[in-house]
Amino acid sequence: MVPLPRFGARAMAIGGLTSAAVGFGTLAPDLSGHGRPYGLTVGLPGVVFRLGIGSSFTPITTCATSGIPPSLAAVTAGIPNTTCRGSGPIRLVVVLSTVAATGGGHVRAVAPGGRRRDGC
């Protein structure tokens, strides 16, 4: 039984992304754990998040390639793949460049001995 033809690509994408949002939403507020087991604070929400993202990737690609002529379908299917793979490094560069340009905010340089270089 394949759920994509049964429910449709849009419903599967929305369900997967909702599952990912629930997993991330339960993971984000309580990373400290406060003595609770790792499996409940990080493991289970992480699995729900990954299952949601994984189950939404194919329906999103299906939606992106619908209505495209068959001769361009392979090129169009590569666009979500490229976006998924390339957006992480681009975000990292933007965040690190912003931190470097603003003076680092709360980030301070620490010498190898564990003492801060600014003398504090």
C-alpha positions in Angstrom: 0.0 0.0 0.0 1.5 3.3 -1.1 0.0 6.4 0.7 0.9 9.0 -2.0 -1.6 7.9 -4.6 -4.2 7.3 -2.0 -4.1 10.7 -0.2 -2.4 12.9 -2.8 0.9 14.7 -2.8 -0.4 17.9 -1.1 -2.0 16.1 1.8 1.2 14.0 2.3 3.4 17.0 2.2 1.2 18.9 4.7 1.1 15.8 7.0 4.9 15.3 6.8 5.7 19.0 7.5 3.1 19.1 10.3 4.8 16.1 11.9 8.2 17.8 11.5 6.9 20.9 13.1 5.5 18.9 16.0 8.8 17.1 16.5 10.8 20.4 16.3 8.3 22.1 18.6 8.6 19.5 21.3 12.4 19.5 20.9 13.1 23.2 20.9 11.7 24.5 24.2 13.4 22.0 26.5 16.9 21.1 25.4 18.2 21.3 29.0 16.4 18.1 30.0 16.2 18.8 33.7 17.0 15.3 34.6 14.6 13.6 32.2 15.9 10.8 30.0 17.6 11.6 26.7 15.1 9.4 24.8 12.2 11.6 25.8 13.8 15.0 25.6 15.9 14.6 22.4 15.5 11.2 20.9 11.7 10.9 20.4 11.2 14.5 19.2 14.2 14.0 16.9 12.7 10.8 15.4 9.3 12.5 14.8 11.1 15.5 13.2 13.2 13.3 10.9 10.2 11.1 9.9 8.2 14.2 9.1 10.9 15.7 6.9 11.6 12.3 5.2 8.0 11.6 4.5 7.4 15.1 3.0 10.4 15.1 0.6 8.8 12.9 -2.1 5.4 14.6 -2.1 7.1 18.1 -2.3 9.1 16.9 -5.3 5.9 15.4 -6.9 4.1 18.8 -6.4 7.1 20.7 -7.9 7.2 18.5 -11.0 3.5 18.3 -11.7 2.5 20.1 -14.8 6.0 20.0 -16.2 6.6 18.5 -19.7 8.2 15.0 -19.4 11.3 16.2 -21.2 12.0 18.7 -18.4 10.8 16.5 -15.5 14.3 15.3 -14.5 15.7 18.8 -14.4 12.8 20.1 -12.4 13.1 17.2 -9.9 16.7 18.2 -9.3 15.7 21.7 -8.1 14.3 20.7 -4.7 17.3 18.4 -4.3 19.7 21.2 -5.0 17.8 23.6 -2.7 17.7 21.1 0.1 21.4 20.3 -0.2 22.6 23.8 -0.8 20.5 25.8 1.6 22.3 24.6 4.7 25.8 25.8 3.8 24.4 29.0 2.5 22.5 29.7 5.8 25.7 28.8 7.7 27.7 31.3 5.7 25.1 34.0 6.2 24.9 33.4 10.0 28.7 33.3 10.5 29.2 36.4 8.3 26.6 38.3 10.3 28.2 37.2 13.6 31.6 38.3 12.4 30.3 41.6 11.0 28.5 42.5 14.2 31.5 41.8 16.4 30.4 38.4 17.6 27.7 39.4 20.1 28.2 37.2 23.1 30.9 35.2 21.3 34.4 35.9 22.8 37.7 34.6 21.8 39.2 32.1 24.3 42.9 31.4 24.4 44.0 27.7 24.3 44.6 27.8 28.1 40.9 28.6 28.7 41.5 32.3 29.5 39.8 34.9 27.5 42.1 37.1 25.4 40.5 40.3 26.5 42.0 39.9 30.0 38.7 39.2 31.8 
